[in-house]
Amino acid sequence: MKEKEIMNKLFTENGLDKEHVFKHKHYTIITRAGIDLIQAKKSIFIDYEVVRCEPNFSVLKATAVMGSKRIITFGSALKGSSYNDGNTSQWYVIETAEKRAMSRAVLKLAGLYGLQDVYGEDEADVFKKSNN
């Protein structure tokens, strides 16, 4: 089975439709609602640990479990005035780091992370639907 067929099969299995997915210039992006849907469908449970939390920078460690599979991944957010000096312009950096860790964990456990450059909408501000 080709990678595109695998990706389409995984999208269908997880109940994703055109409202949950959009194309960025070079990537396929799954929206926040799509990530939530996958997490619920796959019964993925995530625990977070604060690694670092400062006013303009946060890192969270996410331990995610789906059945007998367990992964550890991270999410971070660095507030800047532009994407050149940070990876978010939001003031709520810990929440942004949490969403990024969640997206990465869910996509990895669901088998979507890395397939034809599939990412969660929260991976970076430049992936936001309103920017494309």
C-alpha distance (Angstrom), angle and dihedral (degrees) to the residues before:
residue distance angle dihedral
M1 . . .
K2 3.82 . .
E3 3.79 120.9 .
K4 3.81 93.1 -109.8
E5 3.82 90.4 52.7
I6 3.81 90.4 49.0
M7 3.80 90.4 49.8
N8 3.82 92.3 49.0
K9 3.81 90.9 47.8
L10 3.82 91.1 51.3
F11 3.81 91.0 47.3
T12 3.82 90.4 52.0
E13 3.82 94.1 44.8
N14 3.79 89.8 53.2
G15 3.81 95.4 47.4
L16 3.80 95.6 -113.7
D17 3.79 118.6 158.3
K18 3.80 135.4 174.7
E19 3.82 90.9 -72.2
H20 3.81 90.4 61.5
V21 3.79 98.9 47.0
F22 3.79 135.5 50.6
K23 3.76 136.8 168.8
H24 3.78 120.7 -113.1
K25 3.81 117.1 -165.8
H26 3.80 92.6 -83.7
Y27 3.80 105.1 2.6
T28 3.78 144.5 60.5
I29 3.79 108.9 -124.5
I30 3.79 126.8 -158.5
T31 3.79 113.5 -152.8
R32 3.79 125.4 -126.8
A33 3.84 88.9 -102.6
G34 3.80 89.5 52.1
I35 3.81 91.9 51.5
D36 3.82 89.7 50.0
L37 3.81 90.5 49.7
I38 3.81 92.8 50.9
Q39 3.81 91.2 47.0
A40 3.81 91.0 53.0
K41 3.83 95.3 42.9
K42 3.79 92.9 48.8
S43 3.83 95.5 39.7
I44 3.79 92.5 -126.0
F45 3.80 115.5 177.4
I46 3.81 120.9 -162.0
D47 3.80 132.1 -165.8
Y48 3.80 119.6 -167.4
E49 3.78 130.9 -151.3
V50 3.78 122.4 -168.2
V51 3.78 109.4 -125.3
R52 3.78 95.9 173.1
C53 3.79 132.9 -4.8
E54 3.79 122.5 -179.0
P55 3.79 131.1 150.5
N56 3.82 92.8 -93.3
F57 3.81 103.7 20.9
S58 3.79 135.8 47.6
V59 3.79 137.6 171.2
L60 3.79 124.7 -170.3
K61 3.78 128.6 -171.0
A62 3.81 112.9 -143.5
T63 3.78 122.7 -159.9
A64 3.78 108.6 -166.4
V65 3.80 129.3 -171.5
M66 3.79 130.4 -165.5
G67 3.77 112.2 173.2
S68 3.80 106.1 -54.9
K69 3.82 93.5 -17.5
R70 3.79 118.4 98.9
I71 3.78 128.5 179.6
I72 3.77 136.8 176.4
T73 3.78 120.8 -148.3
F74 3.80 138.5 154.7
G75 3.78 139.9 -128.0
S76 3.77 126.4 -161.3
A77 3.77 139.2 -179.0
L78 3.80 129.4 -165.3
K79 3.79 116.0 -172.0
G80 3.76 115.1 -138.0
S81 3.76 137.7 158.0
S82 3.81 89.3 -113.0
Y83 3.79 138.1 9.0
N84 3.82 88.1 -98.4
D85 3.80 92.8 67.2
G86 3.81 100.6 31.4
N87 3.79 141.6 3.2
T88 3.79 97.8 -115.3
S89 3.77 137.8 31.6
Q90 3.82 91.9 -157.3
W91 3.80 119.8 112.0
Y92 3.83 92.6 -144.3
V93 3.80 97.3 77.0
I94 3.83 98.4 161.1
E95 3.81 91.4 55.0
T96 3.80 90.5 46.8
A97 3.80 90.3 50.9
E98 3.82 89.4 49.7
K99 3.82 93.0 52.3
R100 3.81 90.7 48.4
A101 3.81 93.1 49.4
M102 3.81 90.3 47.2
S103 3.81 93.4 49.5
R104 3.78 92.3 49.0
A105 3.81 93.7 46.4
V106 3.81 94.5 47.5
L107 3.80 94.0 46.4
K108 3.80 92.3 47.4
L109 3.79 94.3 50.1
A110 3.81 92.3 44.0
G111 3.81 90.7 53.4
L112 3.81 94.7 -116.3
Y113 3.80 102.4 105.3
G114 3.76 110.2 106.3
L115 3.81 96.0 9.2
Q116 3.79 105.1 133.0
D117 3.77 89.3 -28.1
V118 3.82 97.4 -56.6
Y119 3.79 113.6 176.1
G120 3.77 139.1 167.5
E121 3.79 118.6 -104.4
D122 3.80 89.2 -117.7
E123 3.81 95.2 57.3
A124 3.80 90.5 93.6
D125 3.77 137.6 -8.3
V126 3.82 89.3 -117.3
F127 3.83 88.6 65.4
K128 3.80 93.4 61.8
K129 3.80 112.9 123.4
S130 3.80 91.2 -129.6
N131 3.83 89.5 60.4
N132 3.82 93.7 56.4
